[in-house]
Amino acid sequence: MVRRMRAEAAQLPRGLLQVWDRSGPQRTQGEPAHRLRRLAGLGLLEVDDAAPAADHFPLLAFGAVSERSHHGAAPLSAPARTALIAAGVRAFLRGYQPKTGC
């Protein structure tokens, strides 16, 4: 359904897209943002604003898999998926690692 909504977004009424966004994507970002705030509170990550960080994580962790598989149309092998996801997670962690000695 998510792929369909993205594909049809230009043809859908703006109000429908706003309802969809509030009931789906925005609602599901709350828990990852909460967890990222907790990790920041423990000093494990440096997160000034958890909402964008919660957006960045899935983009970095799964974006390459989505692109390379043509959004699932050309499945990747498990080792290829694992390598792409691990690289994305490492990029996220490097970007949000606590600054030391500053």
ABEGO torsion letter per residue (X at the ends): XAAAAAAAAAABBAAAAAAAAAABAAAAAAAAAAAAAAAAAAGABBBABAAAAAAAAAAAAAAAAAAAAGGGABBBBAAAAAAAAAAAAAAAAAAABBBBGX
